[in-house]
Amino acid sequence: MAVQDISTYTYQNTFSLSVVQFEKACVVNKPEQVDSYTIYWIKEGKGTYHIDFEEYTFDGNIIFFLSPGQVFSVSSEKIKEAYKLSFQRDFYCIQTHDKEISCNGVLFNNVYDAPFVIPKSKDVQRLSLLLEDLIEEFNNENSGQYDMLQAYLKQFIIHSVRIKTADFVVKEETETKLYKDFSVLVEQNFKKMHAVSAYAERLGISPKSISKHFQKLGTTTPSDFIKNRIILEAKRQLLYSEQSVKEIAFDLGFNDPAYFSRFFTKAIQKSPLSFKAEYKK
């Protein structure tokens, strides 16, 4: 988004709300890594965003959710009204509060699903009121400001989770819970645990049972799930770190850099160095 024509409210550099009200084309050619939890609500506008090397084209009302480490860029946008909420773990830790808000692995830290929700008219009204409350509280210097800001942010996230889950095809609760537990566990351990059996042991279930659950959900296999997360991180590190291919291989739990290169090349039909050179070009 263009830096001009944006009003920003901040709290101790840990939480901010930006308000965009203009109509202007904007292109961000250089992808950037997100360094905080970020919510983009395009209330009125259209464009094409790239998140973790996937393209998302929108026209109308949509809310995107980004987690630290994700790669984000804008190839085109024409925004009339939009909002950006950005917060650090120090302000609100979604892992600690996941039992309350259930967004970890659903809205955030979920690289396996489309990172957006499309609110309906009644949702727009509710979320708009929450943003008005946030702006009012940002301008309030009375005591308890942190608690009030956190409470409004929490409500915004909870309502977004409800929008997201309402769009899901109804599945057996055990399958959806296992999928979330598996995805969160992979997110935490993919650099050192590459085998489905290792995750199955942590979850107290057999690898075969995990595969059956994934099959019922109509999603990718558990092994491909893990592989795709490793490949995504490899892409991020190739573009946004100064590490060599050998160093990236070791960081991702590969003892043999040559095996890692073959693993990467088989997955995307390009060697690590070719991917890096072509993407930067």
N, C-alpha and C positions, 0 to 999 in steps of 0.2 A: 504494500500500500504506500502511496505517496506520503512523505513525512509532512508536507504542508497540508493545511486544512483539517488538521486533527487536534481535537482538544483532549488532553490527558490529565487524569486524576491519579495521584499516587499515594501510597501509604508506606513510608520507611523503606522504599526500594524493594519491597517484597510482594506488593500487590498493586496492580494498576488497572485502570479502565480508560480506554481510548474511545472517543466518539467521532465518527466520520460522517459528515453530511455534505456531500458534494457530488458532482457528476463529472467524472474525468477518467480518461483511459490511463492505465498505469501498467508498466511492464517491468518486472524484476527478473532480469535474465540470469543472475547469479544465484543458484540455490544456497540457502543458509541452513545451518543446524539450529534447531530451536533449543534455547537454554533454560526454558521454564515451561510450566504447564500453561497452555495458551488456548483460549476459546475465541474463534472468529464467528461472530453472528452477522451474516450478510442479510439484513432485513429487507433490503430492496436493492437489487443489482444483478449483474451477471458477469461471468468470467470463466477462466480456466486456471485451476491451481494444480500444482504437482506436490504430492506428499509421498515421501519414501519411494520415489521413482515411478509412482502411479499417477495417472492424469484424472482429474475430476472436473467436469464441466457443469456449470450450474446456471440457472436463470430464475431468479426469484428468491424466496425465503429459505435459508439453509444455515446450519450451525456446524462448524468444524471444530474438532478437538485434537490438539497436538500435545505430545509428551516430550520431555527433554531428550535430545538426541535425534529426533526425527528431522528429516531433510524436507525443507519447504521452499517453494518458489512460486511466483506468479508469472504466467506467460501472457495473460491479458485479464483485465477487469475494468468494469465501468460501474462504479458504486454510487448509489444515491444516498443510502443510509446503512451504516454498519457500526459494529461495536467490537472491541477487542478487550478481552479480560486476560490478564497475565498474572500468575502467582508462583512464588517459590515454595519449596517444601517447608521452609521455615515458617511461612504464613499459614499454610494449610497442607497437612500431609494426608494424601488420599489413602495411603496404605494403612495408616493408623486408624483412620475413620471409616474404613471400608465396610465394616458391619453396619454402619449407620447410613452410608450413601450408596454403597454397592456400585461404585464407578470404576474401581480398579480392575482392569481387564475387560471393561465394557466400553467406557468412553475413553479412558486413558490407559496407557501401557497395553494397547491392543493393536498390534501391527498386522493382525490377521483378518480384520474386518474393515469395511468402509468407515472412515473416521468422521462420520457426520450424522446429523439427524435433521429431519424436516418437520418443524413444528406446524401444527394446525392453528387455525385462527384463535381458538380458546387458549392455546399454549402461548401464542404471541402476546396476547393480552396479559397473561400472568407474568411472563418473562420481562415484558416491558415495564411493568410495575416494579419488579425487583431491581431493574437497572435504575429506575427513577429513585428508588430507596437508596441504592448504592451511591449515586451521585450526591444525593442530599447528605448522606453520612460522610462521604469524603470531605465535604465542606463543613462538617461539624467537628469542632475542636473540644467538645466536652469529653468527660471521662467515659470509658467503655467503648471507645471508637473501634478498637481492634475486634472486640467481641461482636459488635454490631455488623461490621464489614464481613467478618468470617461467617456470621449467621446468614447474611443475604447471599453470599457466594455459595454456601452450602445448599440453600434452597434452590438456587439456580441450577446447580449440578444435579440435585435429586430430581427436580422436575425434568431435566434433560434425560436422565436415566429412564424415567417413566415413559418419555416419548420414544426412546430407543427400544425399550423392551416391549412396548405396545405394538411395534412394527414387526417383532419377531413372529415367525410362524410358531404356533403352539407346539412345544415339544415336551417330552417327559422331563420333569424337573431334575431327575437324577442325571440325565444325559447333559443338560445344559450346565448344571453345577460342576460336573466332572470336566466339561470342556473349559469352563472358566478356571477351575483349579489347576488343570493341566497347563493352560496358557500362561497363567501367572507364574507357575513353577518354572516353565521354560524361560520366561522373561528373566527370572532371577538366576538361572543356572546354565543357560545355553552355552556359555563359554567353557564350561568344564564338564558338562554332562551331555553327551551326544546320542546316547542309546535310549530307546523307549523303555527298556527294562529298568533303567536307573530311575526314571520318573515313576514307573509303575510301582517300584518298591517304596518310594517316598509316599505315594498315594494309597498304598496298601491294597493294590488291585493288580491283577495279572495283565501283561502286555496285550494278550488276546482280548481281554474284556475292554481295554481302552480302545482297541481297534474297532470292536463291535459298536461301542458307543459313538465313535466318530462316524462310522458307516451309517448309523441310524440318523445322524444329524445331516448327512449328505455333504460332509466337508472333506478336506484332504486327509490323507493318512497321518497318523501320529509321527511317523518317521519323516515324511515330507514337511510336516509342521515344524519340526526341529531344524531340518535342513534349510528351510526357507528363512528361518530367523537368523541362522548363522550367515547365510548369503547376504541378507540385508545388512547385517552389521559389518560384514566384510566390505560391502559397497561404501558404507558410510566412512569406514576407516581409510579406505583407499583414497577417498576424495577429501576428507577433512582431518587427516592426521599426517604427520611427517614420517610415520613409520614405514619401514620397508615391507615388502611382501612377506619376507621371512619373519619379521617381528609381529606382523598382523596374524600370521599363521599360529605362532606361539601364543599370542594373546587370546586366540579363539580356541585354544585347547588342542592344536595339532602339533604332534611331536615331529612330524616330517613336513617341511615346507613344500616339498615337491608333491606330496599327496594332497596338500591343501590346494595347490595350484590346479591339479587335475580335478579335484572336487568342485572348485569354483568354475573352471572351464566347462565341465560337463553340465553344470546347472544353467549357465547363461550363454553358452556357446562362444565365450570370449575369455581370454586369459586375464588374470588380474591387471597386468600392466596395460593390455589392450583396452580393457574397460576404462581404466583411469585416463588414458590418453584420449580416447574417443569422447568421453563425457566432458572432460575439461575443454576439449576443442569446441 
